[in-house]
Amino acid sequence: MGGAQGTARSAARAASTERTRAAILSAARGLFVEQGYRATSLRDIAASAGISVAGLLRHFPTKDVLLIAVLDAIERGEAPELIDRLAQDRSGGLHYATIARWNATVPGYAALYAALTGEASTSTHPAHASMRSRYGSLRHRVACELREASRRGAVDAARDPDAEAVRLIAGWDGLQLLQQYLPRRVDVVERLEAHQVLLAAPPGSAARRGDRPTDPAPLPREPLRAEPASSGGYRPGRERRSRILADAMALFARDGYGDTSLREVADRVGVAKTTLLHHYPSKEALLGAVLVERDRAVQAAAAADDADRAAEAVRAIPRGAAANSVSEPGLIQVHAVLSCEAVPIGHPAHEYFVHRFESGLDYFRDLFAGARSDGELGVGRDPEHEAIWLVALWEGLQYQWLYDRGAVDVGAQLDAHLADVVPRPVDAFPALD
C-alpha cells in the first residue's frame, strides 16, 4: 500500500513540476516576444507565471538556461510534422512559403526568431552554439531539397543548390526582421512565393537583347549620408567622444543596449559617469550617437566609384559589403544585435530602424526601376520585390556570417544574387548580327 501511495505522490509531484515548467516557458516566450530577451527580467517572468523568483530558479537557474528551453520547446512543436508531410509531397513544387504561412499562425514565432537571431549572434550568447548548429543543418537540408526540386523542374538545373540554400535561408531570416518593422510593406509569405517562382528561371535571364539606351535613367538620390556625431570643440573633447562611441558600440554589440549601463561604458572608457554624461546627457542620446557613428563608418568603408547607370550602382553593392566584413566586423555585429533588440515598439531605437529600412527599400526600388528602364533588369523581376529581397538577403547573410564566418561570404553571395537580377552587359546585350 505504502509503495502505491509513494508512487502516486511522485506522479503528482512530477505532474505539478511539469505544469509549473510549462507556465514558466509560456510566460517567458510571451515576454521575450513582447519586450525582447534582453529587456525581460526573471522577475517579470516569475510574475507572469504566478510564482516567486525563487520558485522559478528551482526550474531554470538562469535566464540563459530559460532561453534555451524556450527555443527547444518551439523546435519540438508542430513544425517538424508539417515539414515531414510536405516532404512526402511529390508534386515537385517548393513549400517554403507554406511553412512561413504556418509560422505566421503560431503566436510570437516569427518575432521571437527575428529577435533571437540577432541577439544570439554574439559568440558569448548562451544560444549562439545552438543557432550556429541550426544554420548548418538548415543549409544542408535546404540544399538537398533544392536538388530534388531541380530534378523535378521546380528549380532551374543551372542553379547551384548549395549557394541558393544559403541565400534562401538568409532572405527568409531578413524578411522576418523587416516584417516586424514594416508590416504594411513586407509580407514574408508573399515574398517567398515570388522568390520560389524566380528560382524556376535560368540564372541571369536578360530583360531584352540589343544595345543599351544612350541616355540612361537618372540615378536615385541615396539616403542621407550620416555625418560624424560631433566634430566641434577642442581636440581632447573630440577624442574622448570618439573613444566613448567606440567603447559603447563594442559593449552594445556584446551585451545589447538593454543590458549595458552608462556606468559600464564609463568604466570601459576610463572616465567618471559624470564626464560621460557631459558629452551624452542620457543613455538614449548615447545610443543615437552610436547609430549615427555606425552608419558613418559603414558608408566610409563602403565608398565606391560613382556609377553612371543604375545597373552599375547595383553591381557595386557587393564590394562595399565585402569591405565591411573584412575591415569593420564590429559594425555588422552591433547592427545585428541592435536591429533585433529594437523590434519592440517601445525600444528607443525602433523608429530609427523603421526609417532606415523604409528609406533603404525606397532607394533600392528606384535603383532597380532605373535598371529596368535601361533594359538591364532580369526577366520577371519587379523593382519593389527586388528591393525587399535585397535588403532582407543582406540582413540574413550578415547573421549567417556572424555565426559561421568560414561558411558564408557575404560579398560573394550578394554578387551572385545580383548577377542573377541584373545580368552583366556581356551576357544581357551581345553584339547584334
Residue pairs with C-beta under 8 A, 6 or more apart in sequence:
17 59
20 49
20 51
20 55
20 59
21 59
23 49
23 50
23 51
24 45
24 46
24 49
24 51
24 56
24 59
24 60
24 66
25 66
25 69
25 70
25 73
26 49
27 45
27 48
27 49
28 40
28 45
28 49
28 66
28 67
28 69
28 70
29 70
29 73
29 74
29 108
29 112
30 48
30 108
31 40
31 44
31 45
31 48
32 40
32 67
32 70
32 108
32 112
32 115
32 116
33 107
33 108
33 111
33 112
33 115
34 108
34 344
35 44
35 344
36 115
36 119
36 258
36 341
36 343
36 344
36 347
37 63
37 67
37 115
37 116
37 119
38 119
38 255
38 256
38 257
38 258
38 259
38 341
39 258
39 341
39 344
39 347
40 63
41 63
42 53
42 56
42 57
42 63
42 66
43 53
45 56
45 63
45 66
46 52
46 53
46 55
46 56
49 56
60 66
60 69
64 126
64 127
65 126
67 116
67 126
67 127
68 126
68 127
68 130
70 112
71 116
71 127
71 130
74 109
74 112
77 106
78 102
78 106
79 99
79 102
79 103
82 98
82 99
82 102
83 99
86 95
86 98
86 99
87 145
89 95
92 149
92 152
92 153
92 154
93 149
93 154
93 196
94 145
94 149
94 154
94 155
94 196
94 199
96 168
96 172
96 192
96 196
97 189
97 192
97 193
97 196
100 172
100 188
100 189
100 192
101 189
103 109
103 110
103 188
104 110
104 188
104 189
110 176
110 179
110 180
110 188
111 180
111 343
113 173
113 176
114 173
114 176
114 177
114 179
114 180
114 340
114 343
115 340
115 341
115 343
116 127
116 131
116 340
117 131
117 173
117 176
117 177
117 336
117 340
117 399
118 177
118 336
118 337
118 338
118 339
118 340
118 341
118 399
119 125
119 127
119 256
119 337
119 340
119 341
120 126
120 127
120 128
120 131
121 128
121 131
121 333
121 336
121 337
121 399
121 402
121 403
122 128
122 253
122 254
122 255
122 333
122 337
124 254
128 403
131 403
132 403
132 404
135 169
135 400
135 403
135 404
136 404
136 407
138 165
138 169
139 162
139 165
139 166
139 169
139 407
140 165
142 165
142 168
142 169
143 161
143 162
143 164
143 165
144 161
146 155
146 159
146 161
146 164
146 165
146 168
146 199
147 161
149 155
149 199
150 156
150 157
150 159
150 161
153 200
154 196
154 199
154 200
155 161
155 164
155 199
155 200
156 199
156 200
156 201
156 202
156 203
158 202
158 203
159 199
159 203
163 413
163 416
164 199
166 397
166 400
166 408
166 413
167 393
167 397
167 413
167 416
167 417
168 195
169 396
169 400
170 392
170 393
170 395
170 396
170 397
170 399
170 400
170 413
171 191
171 192
171 195
171 389
171 392
171 393
171 396
172 188
172 192
172 392
172 396
173 392
173 395
173 396
173 399
173 400
174 391
174 392
174 393
174 394
174 395
174 396
174 399
175 186
175 188
175 191
175 192
175 388
175 389
175 392
176 188
177 339
177 340
177 343
177 392
177 395
178 186
178 357
178 388
178 391
178 392
178 395
179 186
179 187
179 188
180 343
181 343
181 350
181 353
181 354
181 357
182 354
182 357
182 358
182 361
185 358
185 361
185 388
186 388
186 392
191 385
191 388
191 389
191 392
194 382
194 385
194 389
195 389
197 380
198 380
198 381
201 378
201 379
201 380
203 419
203 420
204 378
204 419
204 420
204 423
204 424
204 427
204 428
205 378
205 379
205 380
205 423
206 378
206 379
206 423
206 427
206 428
206 429
207 372
207 375
207 376
207 377
207 378
207 379
207 381
207 428
208 375
209 428
209 429
209 430
209 432
210 375
210 429
210 432
211 429
211 432
212 309
212 374
212 375
212 376
212 425
212 429
213 373
213 374
213 375
216 308
216 309
216 310
216 370
216 373
216 374
217 309
217 310
217 369
217 370
217 371
217 373
217 374
218 370
219 307
219 309
219 310
219 313
219 367
219 370
220 310
220 363
220 366
220 367
220 370
221 363
222 363
223 356
223 359
223 360
223 362
223 363
224 359
225 296
225 299
226 292
226 293
226 295
226 296
226 299
227 292
227 296
228 292
228 293
228 296
229 241
229 245
229 289
229 292
229 293
229 296
230 238
230 241
230 279
230 289
231 238
232 238
237 279
240 269
240 271
240 275
240 279
241 279
241 289
243 269
244 265
244 269
244 271
244 276
244 279
244 280
244 286
245 289
245 290
245 293
247 265
247 268
247 269
248 260
248 265
248 286
248 290
249 290
249 293
249 294
249 330
249 331
249 334
250 268
250 330
250 334
251 260
251 264
251 265
251 268
252 260
252 287
252 290
252 334
252 337
252 338
253 330
253 333
253 334
253 337
256 337
256 338
256 341
257 283
257 287
257 338
257 341
257 342
257 347
257 348
257 349
258 341
261 283
262 273
262 276
262 277
262 283
262 286
263 273
265 276
265 286
266 272
266 273
266 275
266 276
269 276
276 286
280 286
280 289
284 348
287 348
287 349
288 348
288 349
288 352
290 334
291 338
291 349
291 352
294 331
294 334
294 335
295 356
297 328
297 331
298 324
298 328
298 331
301 320
301 323
301 324
301 327
301 328
301 331
302 319
302 320
302 321
302 323
302 324
303 320
304 316
304 319
304 320
305 316
307 313
307 316
309 370
309 371
309 374
309 376
310 367
310 368
310 369
310 370
310 371
310 373
310 374
310 376
311 370
311 371
311 374
311 376
311 377
311 422
311 425
313 367
314 367
314 368
314 371
314 418
314 421
314 422
315 415
315 418
315 419
315 422
315 424
317 390
317 414
317 418
318 410
318 411
318 412
318 414
318 415
318 418
319 411
321 394
321 397
321 410
321 411
321 414
322 409
322 410
322 411
322 412
323 411
324 331
324 332
325 332
325 401
325 410
325 411
332 398
332 401
332 402
333 402
335 398
336 398
336 399
336 402
338 349
338 353
339 353
339 395
341 347
341 349
342 348
342 349
342 350
342 352
342 353
343 350
344 350
357 391
360 391
361 387
361 388
361 391
362 387
363 387
364 386
364 387
364 390
364 391
365 383
365 384
365 386
365 387
366 383
367 387
368 377
368 381
368 383
368 386
368 387
368 421
368 422
369 383
371 377
371 422
372 381
372 383
375 428
375 429
376 422
376 423
376 425
376 428
377 383
377 386
377 421
377 422
378 420
378 421
378 422
378 423
381 421
386 421
390 417
390 418
390 421
393 413
393 414
393 417
394 410
394 414
397 408
397 410
397 413
397 414
398 410
400 407
400 408
401 408
401 409
401 410
